[in-house]
Amino acid sequence: MKRRDFVRTAGGATAAVAAGAGATGSAAAQEEQPDWPSGVTNGNLGEYVDARGESEVTVEVGAGDDGLAFNPTQLWVDTGTTITWEWTGSGGSHNVVTVEGAADLDSGDAVGEEGYTYEYEVTEEDAGITHYHCVPHDTTGMHAGIAVGEDVETVEVGGASTGWPEDIAYVGVVLHPHWIGIAAILGVGLSFVFTFYLLKYGESSHTGHGGSQ
């Protein structure tokens, strides 16, 4: 193997390890979300949108392939925000009714008309998390939730699991960088060992030792 090939091989291995480390770092990113009740998290579709800072937000009613979901399913807004539920015309007749929570959502009888809308402006009295559903499709999972204001209980979601118990998840600094660094060092080291054999013995580590084949 020529020296330039050696450099190319080692460089490629190093880049691959670095890319893997970067991907791991991205996966470890965490996001703070409202601590949704199970009735909301088990709802169809499951898309979460943080719409704080926006004065108006639209939620599709009858979203998804079968038209049996709210989109977004989980929505975080500020007080004073106007939420408009807009019917897609899919999945039959739907409505918006509170299951539990401070916001008193009630769009009335179920409607199947495309373009039909129901508006609700959240106030300070609606602060917290409200779980709502479509009454005709309650058992099919057409549930969703809205979180209002900053004073809501939150949890961190996403991020790769360290595989360690929570009480030893941190040793000075986050464990993830330790493992990423070790993996990078091992990857680079193995690439140099591999190319060393190719340079010294040719295409195989078993050639060049002498003796008949």
Residue pairs with C-beta under 8 A, 6 or more apart in sequence:
1 9
1 195
1 198
1 199
1 202
6 195
6 198
6 199
9 191
9 194
9 195
9 198
10 188
10 191
10 192
10 195
13 187
13 188
13 190
13 191
13 194
14 187
14 188
14 191
16 187
17 183
17 184
17 187
17 188
18 184
20 183
20 187
21 180
21 181
21 183
21 184
24 160
24 176
24 179
24 180
25 176
25 180
27 159
27 160
28 159
28 160
28 174
28 176
29 158
29 159
30 156
30 157
30 158
30 159
31 156
31 157
31 158
32 154
32 155
32 156
32 157
33 48
33 50
33 74
33 76
33 154
33 155
33 156
33 157
34 74
34 76
34 129
34 145
34 147
34 152
34 153
34 154
34 155
35 129
35 152
35 153
35 154
35 155
36 74
36 129
36 131
36 145
36 147
37 100
37 129
37 131
37 145
39 99
39 100
39 131
39 133
39 143
39 145
40 73
40 74
40 129
40 131
40 143
40 144
40 145
41 74
42 141
42 143
43 69
43 70
43 73
43 133
43 141
43 142
43 143
43 144
43 145
44 64
44 68
44 69
44 70
44 73
44 140
44 141
44 142
44 143
45 63
45 64
45 69
45 70
45 71
45 72
45 73
46 73
46 74
47 71
47 72
47 73
47 74
48 72
48 73
48 74
48 75
48 76
49 57
49 72
49 74
49 75
49 76
50 76
51 57
51 75
51 76
51 77
51 81
52 76
52 77
52 78
53 78
54 77
54 78
54 81
55 80
55 81
55 82
56 81
56 82
56 83
56 84
57 75
57 77
57 81
57 82
57 83
57 84
58 83
58 84
58 85
58 86
59 70
59 71
59 72
59 75
59 83
59 84
59 85
59 86
59 144
60 70
60 71
60 85
60 86
60 88
61 70
61 85
61 86
61 87
61 88
61 94
61 96
61 118
61 134
62 68
62 69
62 87
62 88
62 89
62 90
62 91
62 92
62 94
63 69
63 70
63 71
63 88
63 90
64 71
64 91
66 90
66 91
67 88
67 89
67 90
67 91
67 92
68 91
68 134
68 137
68 140
68 141
68 142
69 141
69 142
69 144
70 85
70 96
70 134
70 142
70 143
70 144
72 144
73 143
73 144
73 145
74 144
74 145
74 147
75 83
75 144
75 145
75 146
75 147
76 146
76 147
76 148
76 152
77 83
77 122
77 146
77 147
77 148
78 122
78 148
78 149
79 122
79 123
79 124
79 126
79 127
79 148
79 149
80 121
80 122
80 123
81 121
81 122
81 148
82 119
82 120
82 121
82 122
83 119
83 120
83 121
83 122
83 146
84 117
84 118
84 119
85 96
85 107
85 117
85 118
85 119
85 120
86 115
86 116
86 117
87 94
87 111
87 112
87 113
87 114
87 115
87 116
87 117
88 114
89 112
89 113
89 114
89 115
91 137
91 142
92 110
92 112
92 136
92 137
93 110
93 111
93 112
93 136
94 110
94 111
94 112
94 134
94 136
94 137
94 142
95 106
95 107
95 108
95 109
95 110
95 111
95 134
95 135
95 136
96 105
96 106
96 107
96 118
96 132
96 134
97 105
97 106
97 107
97 132
97 133
97 134
97 135
98 104
98 105
98 106
98 130
98 131
98 132
99 131
99 132
99 133
99 143
100 130
100 131
101 128
101 129
101 130
101 131
101 132
101 145
101 146
102 125
102 126
102 127
102 128
102 130
102 148
103 120
103 122
103 126
103 130
103 132
103 146
103 148
104 126
105 120
105 130
105 132
107 118
108 118
110 134
110 135
110 136
122 146
122 148
124 149
126 148
127 148
127 149
127 151
127 152
128 147
128 148
128 149
128 151
128 152
129 145
129 146
129 147
129 148
129 152
129 153
130 145
130 146
130 147
130 148
131 143
131 144
131 145
132 143
132 144
132 145
132 146
133 142
133 143
133 144
134 142
134 143
160 176
162 169
162 175
162 176
164 175
169 175
171 178
197 205
200 208
201 207
201 208
201 209
202 208
